[in-house]
Amino acid sequence: MEITILGAGYVGLVSAACLADLGHHITCIDPNETRIAALRRGEIPIYEPGLDLIVARTTANGHLRFDTDPARALASAEVAFICVGTPPRPGDGEADLGFVFAAARDIARFARDQIIVVTKSTVPVGTGDMIEGLIRRMRPQLEFGVVSNPEFLKEGAAIADFMEPDRIVIGAQSAWAGNIVASIYAPLTQKGGATILRTRRRSAEAIKYAANAFLAIKLSFINEIADFCEAWDADIGDVATGIGLDRRIGTDFLQPGPGYGGSCFPKDLRALLHSARERAVGLRMVETASAVNDARKWAMARRIREAIAGDIAACRIAVMGLTFKAETDDMRESPALAVIAALQREGAQIRVHDPRGMEAARDLIEGVTFAEDPAACLRNADILVIATGWREYAALDPRAVAGLMRGRKVFDLRNILAPGAWRAAGFDLRRIGEAQPPVSIAFTADEPRRDHATLGSVARQSFRHPAPSVGETLVHRPAMKPAE
């Protein structure tokens, strides 16, 4: 099928590459001439594992092209996907639909009859109606359909999410338009058994916001439960596992941390809340999840500050991880930025490192030292803060780190470090939602019952550190899997 993708950003580029890999003929357009020129040279402007390989393969076989001219790209297109940004407006958080309507106007000007317009950008409920009205006013005689087909891509795993989706949502007011969009995904439904959900257009738009809101609520919930566990000497790892084994709950998004960030959750919750206020609908759980997340980021900085005895201005802090999560170069609303800003206001000396986010970070953070590698970041540091759960950091050898740092305090805000090895190497390791002090209890069948008051002291007496890991390099191979 001949498909034009409007927008060569994160969603547009991933969608274009994957659809081309499914055998469609894709033209991906963007008004940014520099970006298109780079893509034609094979240079990918974002970091997404595996994307460069698919782009190289599909451009080589002729299934994927890049252009800046909407007239040329839309002249023969059967389907046009709108994949442009919808950033929040300053002040009220409402989604700015300027790029969406600009794309719709290009479609109205240049598209042929029977074009199917597919909105993949995250847009407020009712946007499809506005797109349809705009195109009809500009081209009253044009035969077309408008379909909502929201994306559910996780940064760092977008290729797998596209090719092996949990579901494909198609919201259309006519069976004709919905059937054409469904046929685009036939390779996925036939090969992998992907489920297609057909809905009204407004329902599809609502599904995207509702899904992100629910996941944000789940993240804020587990972060509050982590604080509860710390207060009562329970361990969030055990608690998260225990509730995650309940099939009604599931294990995804139960990893505690410093708060969520990125391009979707913060922006989409604000837009959802704005839409709710327009219709006088109360979304208290969503409001609370957003507020909890905002407070969470600053709370992480407070716990670090409270652990510093004396003048913070004399304290050297190594912050490792700047992107909002691992396996992406996206810095948008990263918790690390809030933690760094709060510590800077206190006067701390901060050195930072990230495997992928350094270039973007230089435009966002001032007054810090950018380290070329983990060793340079750690050298003579008093405190280490793991702010993003990169695998490279989970594999650090604590004995090698001890040889580089001046101090021994470590704040693992992602719970990726192997606690036994780090504590055996002499570190004061602080994790999210962990009992203090950490305990390991072995019960025997003939052990007498103890009341609640004595259990804690017995457990603490039975705690033993495991032997330290062996290795002379900065890399240590922990047994645990790092969190995403």
Buried (B, 14 or more C-beta within 10 A) or exposed (E): BBBBBBBBBBBBBBBBBBBBBBEBBBBBBBBBEEBBEBBEEEEBBBBBBBBBEBBBBBBEEEBBBBBBBBEEBBBEBBBBBBBBBBBBBEEEBBBBBEBBBBBBBBBBEBBBEEBBBBBBBBBBBBBBBBBBEBBBEEBEEBEBBBBBBBBBBBBBBBBEBBBEBEEBBBBBBEEEBBBBBBEBBBBBBEEEEBEBEBBEBBBBBBBBBBBBBBBBBBBBBBBBBBBEBBEEBBBBBEBBEEBBEEEEBEEEBBBBBBBBBBBBBBBBBBBBBBBBBEEEEEBEBBBBBBEBBBEBBBBBBEBBBEEBEEEBEEBBBBBBBBBBBBBBBBBBBBBBBBBBBBBBEBEBBBBBBBBBBBEBBEEEBEEBEBBEEBBBBBBEBBBBBBBBBBBBBBBBBBBBBBBBBEBBBBBBBBBBBBBBBBBBBEBEBBBBBBBEEBBEEEEEEEEEEEEEEEBBEEBBEEEEBEEBBEBEEBEBEBEEEBBB
